[in-house]
Amino acid sequence: MIVTVASYKGGVGKTTTAIHLACYLQRKAQTLLIDGDPNRSALEWNARGTTGGSPLPFKVIDANQTLRYSRDPQFKHVVLDTEARPEANDLASIADNCDLLVLPSTPDAMALHALMLTVDALRTANVEHFRVLLTVIPPAPNHDGAVAQAWLKSEGVPVLKSGIRRFMAFQKAALDGVPVYQARDRRAGDAWSDYERAGKEIAK
């Protein structure tokens, strides 16, 4: 399975999503994560973990190494972390080369506006194999996540039932270069369970 994670807006958990979907898929079969973002966020995340003796549980490569690993039969799943704010033509090409395009978005108005620009570009290109994943959802009693999900459904946007709640554990995991389930935080298990649910929806 080839999963691509893309977004027109930064700060929506694109790399966090790519890493944790790769963590989920790795538990099913060997997974390769390709870091196609010029910021090299996934590679740096992995490097921090390697320094601490606990790298990510899957292979992480630079996009320039894709050709070298593309024919390796050991990798049954591939996750691509893309450059932020791709051009419309690039977005269509990216979608054409994956099984599913995942669009993370926070539930605030600015992020949803950027998301709809992405959705419009995909619809123009007749791309249908995409799903929105709401991320950084504020905790209860805030209802922004539920409101955003209902609004997206009313607009005919395919949105995952699962959402990723806002947890400090994700920041700690990024700093230590580990998956969130290894983060030194009492809510690490809850944070990981959100991505487990999303992974199950995506992989089914």
ZADRENTI-333714 format. One record per residue (C-alpha): y, z, x. Coordinates in nm, 3 decimals. Layout:
BEGIN
Y; Z; X
...
REM end
This chain:
BEGIN
0.000; 0.000; 0.000
0.347; -0.090; 0.128
0.627; 0.134; -0.001
0.991; 0.063; 0.085
1.265; 0.322; 0.037
1.618; 0.185; -0.006
1.961; 0.293; -0.125
2.318; 0.160; -0.147
2.449; 0.512; -0.090
2.398; 0.761; 0.191
2.319; 1.128; 0.137
2.062; 1.072; -0.136
1.755; 1.175; 0.063
1.638; 0.829; 0.166
1.480; 0.932; 0.496
1.353; 1.261; 0.352
1.184; 1.060; 0.078
1.032; 0.808; 0.320
0.892; 1.086; 0.539
0.741; 1.287; 0.256
0.593; 0.989; 0.074
0.433; 0.899; 0.408
0.303; 1.257; 0.431
0.146; 1.220; 0.088
-0.008; 0.880; 0.163
-0.137; 1.001; 0.500
-0.356; 1.248; 0.312
-0.519; 0.949; 0.144
-0.550; 0.718; 0.448
-0.386; 0.635; 0.781
-0.015; 0.568; 0.724
0.254; 0.401; 0.932
0.624; 0.477; 0.886
0.865; 0.207; 1.004
1.219; 0.327; 1.076
1.445; 0.036; 0.989
1.765; 0.242; 0.968
2.006; 0.192; 1.261
2.064; 0.569; 1.259
1.696; 0.612; 1.351
1.680; 0.925; 1.134
1.301; 0.920; 1.089
1.241; 0.867; 1.461
1.476; 1.153; 1.547
1.308; 1.379; 1.288
0.973; 1.303; 1.449
1.112; 1.354; 1.801
1.234; 1.703; 1.712
0.886; 1.792; 1.592
0.725; 1.645; 1.901
0.950; 1.861; 2.120
0.839; 2.168; 1.925
0.474; 2.071; 1.955
0.425; 1.968; 1.590
0.509; 1.601; 1.526
0.483; 1.435; 1.186
0.124; 1.370; 1.077
0.154; 0.990; 1.088
0.271; 0.719; 1.328
0.648; 0.656; 1.330
0.779; 0.337; 1.491
1.103; 0.150; 1.542
1.141; -0.162; 1.326
1.142; -0.367; 1.648
0.779; -0.260; 1.702
0.663; -0.385; 1.362
0.499; -0.701; 1.495
0.292; -0.498; 1.738
0.147; -0.274; 1.467
0.148; -0.509; 1.166
-0.208; -0.630; 1.225
-0.354; -0.291; 1.310
-0.634; -0.239; 1.054
-0.628; 0.141; 1.088
-0.309; 0.164; 0.880
-0.393; 0.143; 0.511
-0.044; 0.243; 0.398
0.301; 0.152; 0.530
0.631; 0.319; 0.439
0.957; 0.150; 0.538
1.279; 0.348; 0.569
1.551; 0.084; 0.537
1.911; 0.053; 0.644
2.159; 0.209; 0.401
2.368; -0.025; 0.185
2.162; -0.344; 0.227
2.315; -0.676; 0.123
2.188; -0.824; -0.203
1.996; -1.098; -0.022
1.843; -0.845; 0.215
1.744; -0.625; -0.076
1.562; -0.911; -0.246
1.380; -0.993; 0.077
1.287; -0.629; 0.130
1.149; -0.607; -0.224
0.954; -0.929; -0.178
0.763; -0.778; 0.114
0.641; -0.454; -0.042
0.422; -0.333; -0.325
0.680; -0.087; -0.455
1.048; -0.030; -0.388
1.157; 0.333; -0.430
1.527; 0.397; -0.494
1.626; 0.761; -0.438
1.944; 0.880; -0.605
2.113; 1.211; -0.665
2.207; 1.276; -1.029
2.586; 1.275; -0.976
2.811; 1.002; -1.117
2.901; 0.836; -0.785
2.540; 0.809; -0.674
2.432; 0.675; -1.013
2.708; 0.413; -0.997
2.581; 0.298; -0.656
2.226; 0.304; -0.789
2.317; 0.074; -1.078
2.467; -0.175; -0.832
2.128; -0.178; -0.660
1.946; -0.214; -0.992
2.175; -0.501; -1.097
2.109; -0.680; -0.768
1.733; -0.638; -0.816
1.748; -0.762; -1.175
1.949; -1.066; -1.064
1.675; -1.138; -0.810
1.409; -1.089; -1.082
1.257; -0.794; -0.897
1.064; -0.564; -1.129
0.844; -0.355; -0.895
1.092; -0.075; -0.830
1.121; 0.287; -0.939
1.408; 0.535; -0.919
1.342; 0.880; -0.779
1.601; 1.145; -0.861
1.663; 1.372; -0.563
1.868; 1.678; -0.466
1.852; 1.794; -0.828
2.051; 2.117; -0.879
1.847; 2.418; -0.994
1.847; 2.554; -1.350
2.044; 2.626; -1.556
2.213; 2.302; -1.440
2.089; 2.006; -1.647
2.219; 1.718; -1.433
1.868; 1.598; -1.344
1.750; 1.579; -1.704
2.075; 1.417; -1.818
2.057; 1.154; -1.542
1.693; 1.076; -1.617
1.762; 1.036; -1.990
2.060; 0.810; -1.917
1.861; 0.590; -1.678
1.586; 0.552; -1.937
1.845; 0.455; -2.199
1.964; 0.183; -1.958
1.611; 0.052; -1.923
1.583; 0.164; -1.559
1.229; 0.257; -1.449
1.259; 0.615; -1.328
0.980; 0.842; -1.206
0.903; 1.142; -1.425
0.894; 1.355; -1.111
1.219; 1.461; -0.946
1.300; 1.630; -0.619
1.484; 1.957; -0.656
1.749; 2.076; -0.411
1.588; 2.315; -0.161
1.717; 2.453; 0.168
1.363; 2.401; 0.296
1.431; 2.028; 0.340
1.719; 2.096; 0.579
1.507; 2.341; 0.776
1.224; 2.090; 0.794
1.459; 1.821; 0.925
1.600; 2.053; 1.191
1.251; 2.147; 1.311
1.115; 1.794; 1.281
0.827; 1.890; 1.052
0.716; 1.808; 0.697
0.870; 2.040; 0.441
0.537; 2.214; 0.380
0.561; 2.342; 0.739
0.922; 2.458; 0.708
0.999; 2.822; 0.771
1.121; 2.886; 0.419
0.970; 3.077; 0.127
1.030; 2.779; -0.107
0.866; 2.524; 0.123
0.560; 2.500; -0.102
0.773; 2.436; -0.410
0.968; 2.165; -0.226
0.649; 1.992; -0.116
0.501; 2.009; -0.467
0.790; 1.792; -0.591
0.697; 1.515; -0.348
0.328; 1.559; -0.426
0.400; 1.487; -0.791
0.614; 1.187; -0.701
0.344; 1.062; -0.464
0.082; 1.080; -0.737
0.299; 0.870; -0.967
0.364; 0.614; -0.697
0.006; 0.586; -0.571
-0.171; 0.570; -0.907
REM end
